[in-house]
């Protein structure tokens, strides 16, 4: 094991002794993640604020006599530029407004039935004519969609209530029961619900990305540069060389992935807050028990080693870094899909045996950790699934290292 320790020390010194590698592997990812998430949140927040402060242009045609009072009472006149359209407006004028809605110079046009008030008053029983209200807006325009939503919620809802009040006299006749809400929720599960959707996907593929950049260069790169041949000619056992390589790469990959994970956890609340204000971060807090923390650590350790063994096997078979990167890409896509699937499976019942599937089972376990639902059996399945495949891959890597044909690209 002494020789394996020498390899571990060599690989760690190779990375930590190079300031450029330290920056590119550990500092640059944190800067990029925090910067990108902050920028996304800021841009989304600015867009939302811009929509809220925008003064929409709203055209009204055939508005009933009592409608202007509703506009005043609700305060809608203060947030919109309301323009009256003559009842006998020409088709050309109406088409011009429609074109304005299409190009964004006008947000909304509301056309009431010419006999709106008369039909509302004359309604007595089922089958009587009901007046129409036609709303023109652009579903692809942010300003237009927001104007439609605010007009409905502020103005039309209030106007409908007024009309019903005039017709029925007592609106309580519409209420056949009173509903009272009593919320029963697991606070720990609720607080981790949002993170349980994102973190499993992010962690699984970030761990792979970290391992990929390190392993390909450490094995295929050394083969291509010829330094691997020098190591193979030493009296060191090939199994010790493999063990030293895999352990050192696992350590470096874990540190790199930890930087990614911490950066995301720090940046995500900042992004959400920028998008929706301080209240948007409510429910993103999370308190983990000792069992949850230990489970997370064990899952990440086994998952990292699995990734390192898998990428190392591909790298040792390849003759060049470019070839190794080509072979690893399909595996990267599979890992992305395995993590992504869990994003759309929250709350569904899943068999405990699914946790034994490498990578996917780990993502499920991380999801359950976030919602405080992970059982010891599920954890055991996840760890065993990762370790069994990792040991098989390690055996395959060792066999490859013992093959002169593979190692010397014969």
N, C-alpha and C positions, 0 to 999 in steps of 0.2 A: 504493500500500500504506500510505501515511501515514494516509489517512483510515480504513482498516481498523484500524490501530493505535490510533487515537483511540476507535473503537467498543470495541475490546478493553479499553482502559484505563477507559473509561466503565463498562462492565459489571462489571469487577473492583472498581472503586471503589464501585459501587452496593452490592455485597455486603459487601466488607470494610470499608466505611465505616459499616455498620449493625450495631451490636452484637447486636441481636435476630436478624438474619439469620445472623450468625456462630454464635450459640448454637444456633439452630434447625437450621441446615444441617450444622454440623461437630461441635459439642459434645454436643448432645442425643442424636443417634443413637448416639454412643459410650457415653454413660451408659445409654441404654435397652438396647442390645445386651448390654453387660457385666452390667447389672443383671438383665435377664430370664434370660440364660443361667445366671448364678450362682444365681438363685432357683430355676430349674428343677432344676439339679443338687442344690441343697440340699434341696428338697422330695422329689426322688426318692431321695436318700441317706437322708433321715430315714425315708421309707417303708420302704426296704430294711432299715434298722437296726431299725425297729419290728417288722418281720416276724421278723427273726433273734432278737430278744430276747423275743418273745411266747411265753408258755407255753401250748402247745396242750392242749386236753382230748381225751384219747383213750380210747375205750371198747374193751375186749377181751371177747370172748365165746368160751367153749370153748377157751381158750388151752391148749396141751399142757403137760404137767408140766415139760418142760425149757425152756419158753419164758421164764419169769421170769429164769433165769440169763443168757439172751442179753440181756435188757433191762438187767441189771446190768453185764455185761461191756462192752457197747457204750456205757454211760453215758447211754442214752436216758431213763432215769428222772429224770436230773438236768435235762433240758430239756423234759419233758412231764409233764402231770398225768394219770397212767394210772389208769383206773378199771375194776374188774371188773364184768362184767354176768353175772348168774346164767344158767345154762344154760336154766332153765325160766322165764326172764323173759317177762312177758306181752306180747302184741302192743301194748298201750297204752304200755308202757314203751319198747319198741323204736321205736314211732312218735314218742314224745316225743324220743328221741335224734335221730331223723331230722329232726324239726322243728328241733331245736337246731342241727344241721349247716346247715340251710337259713337260720336266722336269725343264725348266727354264734356262738352260745354254746357249741357243740361243734364241734371241727374234724374228728374222725375216729372211725369205728367199724369195727373189724376183727373179723369173725366167722369162726372156724375150723370146719371140719367136726367134728361131735361125735365121730366116730371117726378123727380126724386121725392120731394116733400109730399106731393099729392098722393103718390102711390104708397108711401109709408103711412100716411094718415088714413087712406082708404082701406088698408089691409084689415080684414075682419076674421077670415077663416082660411083653412087650408085650401090651396088652389088659387087664392087671390094673387095678383101679379106682384112680384117683388122687384124693386128697382135695382139697376146695375150700377156698380162702380168699377171702372176700368183703370188699371194702374199700368203705366208704361215705364219700364226701367231696364237697365242693362245688367244682366247677371254676371258679365265678365268685367264690369267696372267696379272697383272698390268703392268709389264715392257714391255711385248710383245704388249699389246694393245696400250700403250703409244708410242712404237716404230713405230707401224703401222700408228698411227695418225700423228706423226711428219714427217715420211717419205713421206706421202701423201701431207701434207701441205707445206713442205719445198722443197722437191725434185720433186715429180711427177707433181705437179701443175706447177712448173717452167719449167719442161721439156716439158710438153704438150703445154705450151705457146710458147716455142721455136720451136717446130714442126709445130704448126699452123702458126707461123710467116714465117717459111721457105716455107710452102705450099701456103699461101695466099699472102704473101708479105705485106699486110696491114691489121692488125687486127681490124681496125675500121670498116671493112666490116661486122664484127660480131655484131656490136652495131647498132640496129635499132632505139633505142631511148636512151635518157639519163634520169636517174631517180634522182630526188631531194627529200630528206626527210625533212618534216616539222613536228616536234613532237608537238602535242597539248595534254597536260596532266594536270590534277589537281594535283598540287604539294602536297597538304595535303593528298589526297588519295594515291598518289604514295608512300609517305614517310611512310604511315602506312600499306601498302599492305602486307609486310612480317609479321609484328606483328599481323595483322588481321587474319592470318592463324593459328598462334600458340597460341596467348594469350587466346582466348575464350576457347579452349580445356584445356589449362593449368590451367586457373583460376577456371573453373567449377569443375574440379576434385580435385584440391588442396584445395579448400574450403571444399569440402566434406570430404577429407582425414583429414583435421584439425578438423572438427566437429566430425567425427567418433571416433577418439582417445579420445576426451574429453567427449563426451556424453555417450558413453558406460560405461566408468568408473564412471562417476558422477551419473548415475541412476542405471544401472544393477549392477555396482560394489558396490554401497551403499546398494542395496537390498541384495546382496550376503553377504556382511560384517555385515549386521544387523543395520547399522546406519540409514538407511531410515526408519525403524520401529520406531526409537526414534523420528524422525521428525514428523511422522504421528500421534504420540500420544500427540503432543503439541496442544494447543488450536488454532493454526494457521489454517486458511482456506486452504483447499487443492488447491483451485484456485490460492491463493497467493503463495503457495509453487511452483506450476507449473510455474507461471509467473516469479518468482525469479530465478528458475532453468534455464528456457529457455533464459531469458535475459542475465544472467551471462555467460551461455555457448556460447551465440551468441557473446558476447564481446570477450571472450577468443579465440573462433574460428576465429573471424575476425582478431585479432592480429596475431595469428599463420599463417593464410592465407596471411596476409599482408607481413609477413617475407618471405614467399615463393615467393610471387609475386615480391617483390623488389629484392630478390636474383636472380630470373630468368631474370628480366629486366637488372640487372647489369652484370650477367654472360653471357647472350646471345651474346652481341656485342664482349665480350672478346673471346668467343668460335669461332665466325665467323671470327674475325680478325686473330686468330691463324691458322684457316683453309685456309684462302684465302688472308691474308695480309690486310693492312689498307684500301685499296680500297673496300674490301668486305663489310665494314660496311656502305658504302654510301647508302643512302635511308632508313636507319633504324632509323633516327631521327624522332621525332614526337612532334608536338605542339598541345595541346588540348585547346579548348575554354572553357569558364566558363560552358556553357551548357553541353559540353562533359564530363567535370570533375564531375559536379553535377549528370549527368545521370549515370556515372560509379559508383559513391558512392551509389546512390539509388539502383541500380541493385545489387550491392554486398551486401548491408545491407539486402534487401529482400531475396536474394538467401541464405545468411548465415542463416537467421532465418528459412527459409523453410527447409534447411538441418537439422538444430538443432531440429526442431519440428518432422521431419520425423524419424531421428535416435532415438530421445527420445521416440517416440511411440513404436518403435521396442524394445528399451532397457527396457521400463517399462513392456512390455508383457513378455519378456524373464526372466528366473529365475536366470541365471548366466551370467557372462561376456562372457564366451565361447559361450553360446547359442546365446547371442545378436550379437556377432561378426559374427556368422554363418548366422544369419538372415539378417545382414546388407550387407554382401558380394554381393548378387545379385543386391541390390540397387546400390552399388558402380559400378558394371559393366554397369548398365543402364545409370548412370551419365557419365561414360567414353564414352559410345557410343553416347550419346546426344551431348557431346562436340566435339567428334571426327568427327561427321557428318559435322559440319560446316567447317572443314578443307578442305573439298572437294567440297564446294558449293560456293566458292568465285566467285563473278561476275555474278551469276545466279539470275534471277528475282524471288523473293519470296513474297508471299502474306503477307500483314501486319498482318493478323489474326494468322499466324504461330508464331508471337512473343508472343502470349498469352499462348503458351504451356510452362508450367513450365520447367526450366532448359534449354531446347533447345531454347526457345525464348530468354532467357537471354544471351545465347551464341551468338545468332544471333545479338542481340543488341550490345554486346561488339564488335563483328566484325564490325558492322556499325559505332560504335564510332571510331574505329581505322582508318576507311576510310572516316570519316567525312560525313556519309550518314544517320545517325540516325535521324528520324523525331520524333516530339513530340507524334504523334499517336502511333508509334511503341514503344516508351518508356512507354507510358501509358498501352499498351497491356502487355508488359513484367512485369511491376510492379503489375498490377492487377492479372495476371496469377499466379505469385509467392505468392501474399498476400492471394488470395482466398484459394489456397490449403494450405498455412501455417496456416490460421485461422481454417480451417476444421481439420487439424492435431492437432492444439492446443486444440480444443474442444475435440477431441478423447483422447488426453493425459490427459486432465482434467477428463474426464469420467473414464479413467483407474485408475487415482490416487484416485478417489472416490470409486473404487471397492476394498473392503477388500480382495476378492478372488484373484485379480490380484496382489495387493501390498504385500500381506503376503504369496504369493505363495501357497494359500490354495488348 
